[in-house]
């Protein structure tokens, strides 16, 4: 992978992360009653959480590629 391609993909991931975090800042959670032990999510909230988890997994995989399959790699 060339340096320019790495830089382009890094910029893309950073843009996605900042874009998603910017929308999360303005989200307001619904207050739940004190007695309620069950979490109730709308479909949109559920999909938002699934996408956030998926993005976190992809960022973790992408950042670990530099160190994967290298013997004696020390951080």
N, C-alpha and C positions, 0 to 999 in steps of 0.2 A: 504494500500500500504506500503510495507516494505521500510526501509531506503535505502537499497541497490538498490531497484527498482527505487526509487525517484532519487537517485544519478545517476543511469544509464540513466534515461530519461532526467535528467537535462543536463548531458554531451552530449547526443545526440542532444538536442535542441541547445545548445551552439555551437556544431560543425557545425550544419546546418547554423546557423546565421552567424558565422564567415566565413564559406565557401562561402555563397552567397554574403556577403559583400566584400570578397576579389575579387570576379569576377567583382563586380560593380565598384571597384576602377579603373580598367583598361578600362572600357567602355568609349568611346569618343563620345559625342553627335555630330550630324551633325549640322553645322551652318545653321540657317534658314535665308532667306532674311528678310529685315526689314519690308517690306510691308505685309508679310504673317501673317495673324491672325489665320490660320487654322493649327493645329498640325497634322503633317503627321507622322505616325509610321509604321514601318515595322511589319510584323506578329511576328517576333522574339522579337522585342522591346516591343510590346504589351503583349506577353506572359510573358516576363520577369517582366513587371510591375504587371501583374495579380498575378504571383507567389509571388512577394515581398509583395503585399497587403495580400494575403492569409497567408503567413508566419507570418506577423505582427499580424494578427488576432489570429492565433493559439498560438503565444507566449503570447499575451495578455490574452487569455483564460487560458492558462496553469499557468501563474503567478498569476492569480486571484483565482485559485482553493483553495489555502490555506485559503483565507478569506471568501469564499462563504458559505452561510448558517450558519454563526456563529453569534449569537446575541451579540450585543455590541462590535463588533470587532473594535478596534481603532488603527489607524496607528500611 
